[in-house]
Amino acid sequence: MSFTIMLVLFGLFMGIEAVKPAAGEPENIVTSGDWQYIDYGAEITVRCYMGNSTDVVIPEAIDGKLVTKLTCMPNRGLLNVLSPMFLYHESVKSVTIPDSVTSIGPIVFDGCINLESIIIPDGVTEIGETAFQRCISLTYIKIPSRVASIGDFAFSGCANLKDFYFDSSKPPVVGEFAFMNVNEGARAIVPKRAMEYGKEGSLWNGLVVTYNHDKGSSGSSGCNALNYLSLVFVILIPIFTKPYPIAEM
C-alpha cells in the first residue's frame, strides 16, 4: 500500500480530511475568538473552546447572543465519534460557567484531568452523559436544586471526587454508573430531612448519604432561640423590676 493511500485512510480515520459538516450536523456553526458555537438566533450553544487559558471564563454572551447550553463537538470521519468541548485542553484548572447556562451536555468536560474548580450555575437543569468523566482533580462539586437529571457515567472515573453537595431535597434522576469509580466512600451531602435519598449512612447510587447539618440544624436553631430569649429577658427584666416612687396621696 502506497504512502499516499495510507495518508488518506489515516485522514479519514482521524476525521481531519473532511471539510463539510458531518451528516446531521447543524449548518449554523460560527467561530468567534476562542469559541465555536451553534447559532439558534437569540440563543447559542457553545461546543468548542479553542483558547489556551488554564482558568477559563465562559462568556454569558458571544456576538450579542445569549449562551444557554454547553455541548460536545462531533468528530468528523469514519467513526463519527464525539469530542469533548475542551478536547486537548488537559491543562485547564478552573472553569466559570455563566448563570445563563441551563444545560451541560454530554462529554463537555470529559478528560479535563487538571480541572480543580467548577461551579455549576443554579439555572442548570441537566448534566449529560460522561459530562465530567475522568476529571480526576475534582474533590467536590455542588449540584444545584434545579438539576433534574444526571446522565450515564456523568462523574465516572473522578477518582478524587469525595463530596457531592445536593441542594435539592428531591433527588435527581440518575443514569447508570453516574458515580462509578469516584473516591471510595464518596458522600452525597443532602439537606437535612431529605429522606428520599435514604437514611443517613445508607447508599444512594453508590454514594454515602450524609445529612447537611451545617446550615439550620436543629441544634443550632435551638441555641439561637435560647440566646434570643435570654436577650429578651436581659432587656425586659430591669424594666419591670425597677422601683418607682409611690405617688403621694
N, C-alpha and C positions, 0 to 999 in steps of 0.2 A: 504494500500500500504506500503510495507516494506521500511525501511530507505535506503537500497541498491538501490532499484529501483528508489526511489526519487532522490538519488545522481546521478545516471546515467542519468536520464532525465534532471536534472539540468545542468549536464556537457554538454549534447547535446545542450541544450538551450543556454548556455553561450559560447559554442564553445571551451571548454578547454580540451575536451577529444580527439579531432581529432589530429592525428599526420601527416597524409598525406596532401598535398596541396588540397585546395578546388577545386571543378570542375571548369575547365577553368583557374585555377591559374597557372602562369608560374612555370616551374620546376627549372629554373636557379636563385634561390634565395640564396643570400650569406649574412652571418652575419660577420661583421668586426668591432671590437671595439664597439663604441656606435651606430653603424649604421647597418641597414639592407637594402639591395638593390637588384634590379633585374639586372642581368648581361646580357648586349647585346653585349659583345665583347669590343670594344674600348670605348663605352659609357655605362653609367649606369643610372638607375632611382632609386633614394633614396625613400624608402617608410616607414621607421620607425626609430625614434630616441629612443635610449634606455639609454641615459645618464641621469644625474641629475643636469646639469648646468642651471642656470637661464638666462645666457647670452650665447646663442648657436651660434656657428660659423659652418655653413655647409661647409665642405671642397670642394675645386674645383675638387679634385681627391681623390678617395679611391682605395687603392690597385693598383695605377697607372692607373686607369680608370677614364675618364672624367665624372663628374656629369652634366647631361644636363636636367634632369626633376625631379620634386618632385611629389609624388603621395600618395594616401591613401593605406591602408592595408586591404585586405579582412579579415573579422572576420569569422572564420570557425564555423560551427554549423548549426542548422536547419534554422535559419533566414538568414544566409549568408549575413549579413549586412556589411557595410564598416566601418572601424575605421580610425580616423584621424592619420596622420603621427606622431603627438605629443600627442597621446592618453595618458591620465593620467599625463600629464605634464602641469598642470594648473599654476605652479609656473614660467614658462618661461616668462621673461620680454622683452628680445630682441633677434632677430634672424638676423644673417648676411647671406645673400644668395650670392653665388659666381656668378661672371659675366658669367660663363659658362652655367648657367641655362637658358633655353628658354621657359619652360612651368611649371606653378604651377597648379597642377591637383586638382581634387575635394577634398573637406573637409580636405585639408592638415593642416590648422591651426584652424579648427573648434573647438570652445570651449576653445581656449587659452585666458582665461579671464583676465590674468595679462599681456598679451603682449602689451607693450607700444611703442615699436620701431621696425620697419622693413623697409628695403629699397629694393624695387623691382628692380633688375638689368635692364639696358637698353635693354638687349637682349631678355627679356621675351616677347612672342607674344600672350599668352593666360593665362587667370585666370579662373580656373574651378569652377564648381557649389559649392556653400557653402564653398569656399576656406578659407574665413576669417569670416565665420558666428560666431556671438556671441563673437567676440573679443572686449569686452566692454571697454577695457582700451585704445584702439587706439583712438587718437583725430584727426589725419590727416594721409593721405597716398598719395604718388606720383605714378601716373600711367604713365609709360614710353611711348614714342611715338610709339613704335612698337607693343604695345598691341592692337590686332585687335578684341578680343572678351573677354567678361566678362560674366561668366555663371550665371544661375539662383541662386538667394539667395546668391550670392558671398559675399556680405557685410551685409546681413540682420542681424538685431539684434545688430549691432555695435552702441549701444545707445549713445556713446560719440564721435563718429566719425563726426567731423564738416566740415572738408575741404578735398576735393578730388582734387589734383592738376593733371590736364591732360596736358601732354607735347605736344600732337599732335593736330593740327588744325582740323584733321579729326576724328570725334567721333568713338569709337569702337562700335561693335555690342554688345548690352547689353541684357541679358536674363531677364526673368520675375522676378520681386521682388528683383532684384540685390541689391537695396539700401533701402529695406523695413526696417522700424524701426531704421534708423540711427538717429543721433541727429536732432531735429526739426530745420528746416531752414538750413540744411547742404548745402554746396556750391560746385558746380563744377567750379573750378577755371581754366579757359582755356586761351590759348594765345589770345592776342587782335586780333580783326577782325576774330575770329574763328566762323563765322556766322552759320556754320552747327549745332552748339549746340543750336542756337536760340539767340534772343535778350537778352541783359544784363537785368537781373531781371526776366526773364521768367523761366519756369521749364523745365528741361531736365531729363527725367526718375526720376522725383521727387526731383531733386537737383536744387538749385537756380543758374542759370548761372551768373558767375561773371568773367569779363574780367581781366586778369592779367596785370595791368598797372605798375607793379614794374620794369619790365625789358623792356627797349627800348620803353617806352611810348612816344607819340608824344611830350608831354610837355618836357620831359627830353631831347629828341633828339634836340628840338628847342633850349633849353638852351645851350646844348653842342655846337651846331653850332654857336650860338651867341657868346659864350665865345671864340670859336676858331677864329672867325672873329675879335673879339676885340684884341686878342693876335697878329694877323697878322698886324693890324693897329698900335699897340703899337711898333712893331718891325720895320715896314717899314716907317712910317711917319717921324721919326727922320732922316732916311737915305735920303729921298727926300727933306726934308726941311733944311738940314744942309747947311749953307753958305759956298761956296767955293770961294777962291780968284780969281779975274778976271785976266786972263793972260795978261801981258804987251804986248802991240802992238809994 
